[in-house]
Amino acid sequence: MDKKKESSPSKFSVPPFASDDEIWIKILEVLTPSEQLEASRSKSEFNDPYMGGKEIIVKRSDQSDIAVALLSEVTADGDEWAIYREL
């Protein structure tokens, strides 16, 4: 696999004011099938690291990290997110 492509983020959009559940579903759609099975919503961390910022650390049930999703842009049309996988 191309290392550059592997390290670049995956992106997705959600409607303005999307719920955590709606965002979680979009995150799962970006993950591989095996990552989807391993992802634990209850172990994952939903954080607001600064005013207007949002991050979701996607974790397995053993609490190891799969990926980090970061809110990258907010527009009137919706919110853009970027997902960075753990290598």
MODELLER restraints for C-alpha pairs under 7 A, 6 or more apart:
rsr = mdl.restraints
at = mdl.atoms
rsr.add(forms.Gaussian(group=physical.xy_distance, feature=features.Distance(at['CA:9:A'], at['CA:82:A']), mean=5.65, stdev=0.5))
rsr.add(forms.Gaussian(group=physical.xy_distance, feature=features.Distance(at['CA:9:A'], at['CA:83:A']), mean=5.17, stdev=0.5))
rsr.add(forms.Gaussian(group=physical.xy_distance, feature=features.Distance(at['CA:9:A'], at['CA:84:A']), mean=4.95, stdev=0.5))
rsr.add(forms.Gaussian(group=physical.xy_distance, feature=features.Distance(at['CA:10:A'], at['CA:82:A']), mean=5.61, stdev=0.5))
rsr.add(forms.Gaussian(group=physical.xy_distance, feature=features.Distance(at['CA:10:A'], at['CA:83:A']), mean=5.08, stdev=0.5))
rsr.add(forms.Gaussian(group=physical.xy_distance, feature=features.Distance(at['CA:10:A'], at['CA:84:A']), mean=6.82, stdev=0.5))
rsr.add(forms.Gaussian(group=physical.xy_distance, feature=features.Distance(at['CA:11:A'], at['CA:81:A']), mean=5.56, stdev=0.5))
rsr.add(forms.Gaussian(group=physical.xy_distance, feature=features.Distance(at['CA:11:A'], at['CA:82:A']), mean=4.47, stdev=0.5))
rsr.add(forms.Gaussian(group=physical.xy_distance, feature=features.Distance(at['CA:11:A'], at['CA:83:A']), mean=6.17, stdev=0.5))
rsr.add(forms.Gaussian(group=physical.xy_distance, feature=features.Distance(at['CA:12:A'], at['CA:80:A']), mean=5.95, stdev=0.5))
rsr.add(forms.Gaussian(group=physical.xy_distance, feature=features.Distance(at['CA:12:A'], at['CA:81:A']), mean=5.40, stdev=0.5))
rsr.add(forms.Gaussian(group=physical.xy_distance, feature=features.Distance(at['CA:12:A'], at['CA:82:A']), mean=6.68, stdev=0.5))
rsr.add(forms.Gaussian(group=physical.xy_distance, feature=features.Distance(at['CA:13:A'], at['CA:78:A']), mean=6.52, stdev=0.5))
rsr.add(forms.Gaussian(group=physical.xy_distance, feature=features.Distance(at['CA:13:A'], at['CA:79:A']), mean=5.52, stdev=0.5))
rsr.add(forms.Gaussian(group=physical.xy_distance, feature=features.Distance(at['CA:13:A'], at['CA:80:A']), mean=4.59, stdev=0.5))
rsr.add(forms.Gaussian(group=physical.xy_distance, feature=features.Distance(at['CA:13:A'], at['CA:81:A']), mean=6.09, stdev=0.5))
rsr.add(forms.Gaussian(group=physical.xy_distance, feature=features.Distance(at['CA:14:A'], at['CA:23:A']), mean=6.84, stdev=0.5))
rsr.add(forms.Gaussian(group=physical.xy_distance, feature=features.Distance(at['CA:14:A'], at['CA:78:A']), mean=5.55, stdev=0.5))
rsr.add(forms.Gaussian(group=physical.xy_distance, feature=features.Distance(at['CA:14:A'], at['CA:79:A']), mean=5.38, stdev=0.5))
rsr.add(forms.Gaussian(group=physical.xy_distance, feature=features.Distance(at['CA:14:A'], at['CA:80:A']), mean=6.77, stdev=0.5))
rsr.add(forms.Gaussian(group=physical.xy_distance, feature=features.Distance(at['CA:15:A'], at['CA:77:A']), mean=6.65, stdev=0.5))
rsr.add(forms.Gaussian(group=physical.xy_distance, feature=features.Distance(at['CA:15:A'], at['CA:78:A']), mean=4.28, stdev=0.5))
rsr.add(forms.Gaussian(group=physical.xy_distance, feature=features.Distance(at['CA:15:A'], at['CA:79:A']), mean=6.25, stdev=0.5))
rsr.add(forms.Gaussian(group=physical.xy_distance, feature=features.Distance(at['CA:16:A'], at['CA:76:A']), mean=6.86, stdev=0.5))
rsr.add(forms.Gaussian(group=physical.xy_distance, feature=features.Distance(at['CA:16:A'], at['CA:77:A']), mean=6.52, stdev=0.5))
rsr.add(forms.Gaussian(group=physical.xy_distance, feature=features.Distance(at['CA:16:A'], at['CA:78:A']), mean=4.29, stdev=0.5))
rsr.add(forms.Gaussian(group=physical.xy_distance, feature=features.Distance(at['CA:16:A'], at['CA:79:A']), mean=5.95, stdev=0.5))
rsr.add(forms.Gaussian(group=physical.xy_distance, feature=features.Distance(at['CA:28:A'], at['CA:36:A']), mean=5.63, stdev=0.5))
rsr.add(forms.Gaussian(group=physical.xy_distance, feature=features.Distance(at['CA:38:A'], at['CA:60:A']), mean=5.30, stdev=0.5))
rsr.add(forms.Gaussian(group=physical.xy_distance, feature=features.Distance(at['CA:39:A'], at['CA:58:A']), mean=6.49, stdev=0.5))
rsr.add(forms.Gaussian(group=physical.xy_distance, feature=features.Distance(at['CA:39:A'], at['CA:59:A']), mean=5.70, stdev=0.5))
rsr.add(forms.Gaussian(group=physical.xy_distance, feature=features.Distance(at['CA:39:A'], at['CA:60:A']), mean=4.81, stdev=0.5))
rsr.add(forms.Gaussian(group=physical.xy_distance, feature=features.Distance(at['CA:40:A'], at['CA:59:A']), mean=5.84, stdev=0.5))
rsr.add(forms.Gaussian(group=physical.xy_distance, feature=features.Distance(at['CA:40:A'], at['CA:60:A']), mean=5.15, stdev=0.5))
rsr.add(forms.Gaussian(group=physical.xy_distance, feature=features.Distance(at['CA:40:A'], at['CA:61:A']), mean=5.45, stdev=0.5))
rsr.add(forms.Gaussian(group=physical.xy_distance, feature=features.Distance(at['CA:43:A'], at['CA:59:A']), mean=5.91, stdev=0.5))
rsr.add(forms.Gaussian(group=physical.xy_distance, feature=features.Distance(at['CA:43:A'], at['CA:60:A']), mean=6.84, stdev=0.5))
rsr.add(forms.Gaussian(group=physical.xy_distance, feature=features.Distance(at['CA:43:A'], at['CA:61:A']), mean=6.11, stdev=0.5))
rsr.add(forms.Gaussian(group=physical.xy_distance, feature=features.Distance(at['CA:43:A'], at['CA:63:A']), mean=6.22, stdev=0.5))
rsr.add(forms.Gaussian(group=physical.xy_distance, feature=features.Distance(at['CA:44:A'], at['CA:57:A']), mean=5.56, stdev=0.5))
rsr.add(forms.Gaussian(group=physical.xy_distance, feature=features.Distance(at['CA:44:A'], at['CA:58:A']), mean=4.84, stdev=0.5))
rsr.add(forms.Gaussian(group=physical.xy_distance, feature=features.Distance(at['CA:44:A'], at['CA:59:A']), mean=4.75, stdev=0.5))
rsr.add(forms.Gaussian(group=physical.xy_distance, feature=features.Distance(at['CA:45:A'], at['CA:56:A']), mean=5.52, stdev=0.5))
rsr.add(forms.Gaussian(group=physical.xy_distance, feature=features.Distance(at['CA:45:A'], at['CA:57:A']), mean=5.03, stdev=0.5))
rsr.add(forms.Gaussian(group=physical.xy_distance, feature=features.Distance(at['CA:45:A'], at['CA:58:A']), mean=6.79, stdev=0.5))
rsr.add(forms.Gaussian(group=physical.xy_distance, feature=features.Distance(at['CA:46:A'], at['CA:55:A']), mean=6.12, stdev=0.5))
rsr.add(forms.Gaussian(group=physical.xy_distance, feature=features.Distance(at['CA:46:A'], at['CA:56:A']), mean=4.60, stdev=0.5))
rsr.add(forms.Gaussian(group=physical.xy_distance, feature=features.Distance(at['CA:46:A'], at['CA:57:A']), mean=6.67, stdev=0.5))
rsr.add(forms.Gaussian(group=physical.xy_distance, feature=features.Distance(at['CA:47:A'], at['CA:54:A']), mean=5.79, stdev=0.5))
rsr.add(forms.Gaussian(group=physical.xy_distance, feature=features.Distance(at['CA:47:A'], at['CA:55:A']), mean=5.23, stdev=0.5))
rsr.add(forms.Gaussian(group=physical.xy_distance, feature=features.Distance(at['CA:47:A'], at['CA:56:A']), mean=6.11, stdev=0.5))
rsr.add(forms.Gaussian(group=physical.xy_distance, feature=features.Distance(at['CA:48:A'], at['CA:54:A']), mean=4.56, stdev=0.5))
rsr.add(forms.Gaussian(group=physical.xy_distance, feature=features.Distance(at['CA:48:A'], at['CA:55:A']), mean=6.34, stdev=0.5))
rsr.add(forms.Gaussian(group=physical.xy_distance, feature=features.Distance(at['CA:53:A'], at['CA:71:A']), mean=6.45, stdev=0.5))
rsr.add(forms.Gaussian(group=physical.xy_distance, feature=features.Distance(at['CA:54:A'], at['CA:70:A']), mean=6.10, stdev=0.5))
rsr.add(forms.Gaussian(group=physical.xy_distance, feature=features.Distance(at['CA:54:A'], at['CA:71:A']), mean=5.40, stdev=0.5))
rsr.add(forms.Gaussian(group=physical.xy_distance, feature=features.Distance(at['CA:55:A'], at['CA:68:A']), mean=6.96, stdev=0.5))
rsr.add(forms.Gaussian(group=physical.xy_distance, feature=features.Distance(at['CA:55:A'], at['CA:69:A']), mean=5.53, stdev=0.5))
rsr.add(forms.Gaussian(group=physical.xy_distance, feature=features.Distance(at['CA:55:A'], at['CA:70:A']), mean=4.52, stdev=0.5))
rsr.add(forms.Gaussian(group=physical.xy_distance, feature=features.Distance(at['CA:55:A'], at['CA:71:A']), mean=6.27, stdev=0.5))
rsr.add(forms.Gaussian(group=physical.xy_distance, feature=features.Distance(at['CA:56:A'], at['CA:68:A']), mean=5.74, stdev=0.5))
rsr.add(forms.Gaussian(group=physical.xy_distance, feature=features.Distance(at['CA:56:A'], at['CA:69:A']), mean=5.02, stdev=0.5))
rsr.add(forms.Gaussian(group=physical.xy_distance, feature=features.Distance(at['CA:56:A'], at['CA:70:A']), mean=6.57, stdev=0.5))
rsr.add(forms.Gaussian(group=physical.xy_distance, feature=features.Distance(at['CA:57:A'], at['CA:65:A']), mean=6.94, stdev=0.5))
rsr.add(forms.Gaussian(group=physical.xy_distance, feature=features.Distance(at['CA:57:A'], at['CA:67:A']), mean=6.12, stdev=0.5))
rsr.add(forms.Gaussian(group=physical.xy_distance, feature=features.Distance(at['CA:57:A'], at['CA:68:A']), mean=4.51, stdev=0.5))
rsr.add(forms.Gaussian(group=physical.xy_distance, feature=features.Distance(at['CA:57:A'], at['CA:69:A']), mean=6.37, stdev=0.5))
rsr.add(forms.Gaussian(group=physical.xy_distance, feature=features.Distance(at['CA:58:A'], at['CA:65:A']), mean=5.98, stdev=0.5))
rsr.add(forms.Gaussian(group=physical.xy_distance, feature=features.Distance(at['CA:58:A'], at['CA:66:A']), mean=5.48, stdev=0.5))
rsr.add(forms.Gaussian(group=physical.xy_distance, feature=features.Distance(at['CA:58:A'], at['CA:67:A']), mean=5.17, stdev=0.5))
rsr.add(forms.Gaussian(group=physical.xy_distance, feature=features.Distance(at['CA:58:A'], at['CA:68:A']), mean=5.88, stdev=0.5))
rsr.add(forms.Gaussian(group=physical.xy_distance, feature=features.Distance(at['CA:59:A'], at['CA:65:A']), mean=4.47, stdev=0.5))
rsr.add(forms.Gaussian(group=physical.xy_distance, feature=features.Distance(at['CA:59:A'], at['CA:66:A']), mean=5.41, stdev=0.5))
rsr.add(forms.Gaussian(group=physical.xy_distance, feature=features.Distance(at['CA:60:A'], at['CA:66:A']), mean=6.75, stdev=0.5))
rsr.add(forms.Gaussian(group=physical.xy_distance, feature=features.Distance(at['CA:65:A'], at['CA:86:A']), mean=6.62, stdev=0.5))
rsr.add(forms.Gaussian(group=physical.xy_distance, feature=features.Distance(at['CA:66:A'], at['CA:85:A']), mean=6.08, stdev=0.5))
rsr.add(forms.Gaussian(group=physical.xy_distance, feature=features.Distance(at['CA:66:A'], at['CA:86:A']), mean=5.50, stdev=0.5))
rsr.add(forms.Gaussian(group=physical.xy_distance, feature=features.Distance(at['CA:67:A'], at['CA:83:A']), mean=6.55, stdev=0.5))
rsr.add(forms.Gaussian(group=physical.xy_distance, feature=features.Distance(at['CA:67:A'], at['CA:84:A']), mean=5.44, stdev=0.5))
rsr.add(forms.Gaussian(group=physical.xy_distance, feature=features.Distance(at['CA:67:A'], at['CA:85:A']), mean=4.11, stdev=0.5))
rsr.add(forms.Gaussian(group=physical.xy_distance, feature=features.Distance(at['CA:67:A'], at['CA:86:A']), mean=5.23, stdev=0.5))
rsr.add(forms.Gaussian(group=physical.xy_distance, feature=features.Distance(at['CA:68:A'], at['CA:83:A']), mean=5.57, stdev=0.5))
rsr.add(forms.Gaussian(group=physical.xy_distance, feature=features.Distance(at['CA:68:A'], at['CA:84:A']), mean=5.25, stdev=0.5))
rsr.add(forms.Gaussian(group=physical.xy_distance, feature=features.Distance(at['CA:68:A'], at['CA:85:A']), mean=6.45, stdev=0.5))
rsr.add(forms.Gaussian(group=physical.xy_distance, feature=features.Distance(at['CA:69:A'], at['CA:81:A']), mean=6.54, stdev=0.5))
rsr.add(forms.Gaussian(group=physical.xy_distance, feature=features.Distance(at['CA:69:A'], at['CA:82:A']), mean=5.57, stdev=0.5))
rsr.add(forms.Gaussian(group=physical.xy_distance, feature=features.Distance(at['CA:69:A'], at['CA:83:A']), mean=4.24, stdev=0.5))
rsr.add(forms.Gaussian(group=physical.xy_distance, feature=features.Distance(at['CA:69:A'], at['CA:84:A']), mean=6.37, stdev=0.5))
rsr.add(forms.Gaussian(group=physical.xy_distance, feature=features.Distance(at['CA:70:A'], at['CA:81:A']), mean=5.55, stdev=0.5))
rsr.add(forms.Gaussian(group=physical.xy_distance, feature=features.Distance(at['CA:70:A'], at['CA:82:A']), mean=5.35, stdev=0.5))
rsr.add(forms.Gaussian(group=physical.xy_distance, feature=features.Distance(at['CA:70:A'], at['CA:83:A']), mean=6.38, stdev=0.5))
rsr.add(forms.Gaussian(group=physical.xy_distance, feature=features.Distance(at['CA:71:A'], at['CA:80:A']), mean=6.14, stdev=0.5))
rsr.add(forms.Gaussian(group=physical.xy_distance, feature=features.Distance(at['CA:71:A'], at['CA:81:A']), mean=4.51, stdev=0.5))
rsr.add(forms.Gaussian(group=physical.xy_distance, feature=features.Distance(at['CA:71:A'], at['CA:82:A']), mean=6.55, stdev=0.5))
rsr.add(forms.Gaussian(group=physical.xy_distance, feature=features.Distance(at['CA:72:A'], at['CA:80:A']), mean=5.55, stdev=0.5))
rsr.add(forms.Gaussian(group=physical.xy_distance, feature=features.Distance(at['CA:72:A'], at['CA:81:A']), mean=5.21, stdev=0.5))
rsr.add(forms.Gaussian(group=physical.xy_distance, feature=features.Distance(at['CA:72:A'], at['CA:82:A']), mean=6.32, stdev=0.5))
rsr.add(forms.Gaussian(group=physical.xy_distance, feature=features.Distance(at['CA:73:A'], at['CA:79:A']), mean=5.76, stdev=0.5))
rsr.add(forms.Gaussian(group=physical.xy_distance, feature=features.Distance(at['CA:73:A'], at['CA:80:A']), mean=4.96, stdev=0.5))
rsr.add(forms.Gaussian(group=physical.xy_distance, feature=features.Distance(at['CA:73:A'], at['CA:81:A']), mean=7.00, stdev=0.5))
rsr.add(forms.Gaussian(group=physical.xy_distance, feature=features.Distance(at['CA:74:A'], at['CA:80:A']), mean=6.34, stdev=0.5))
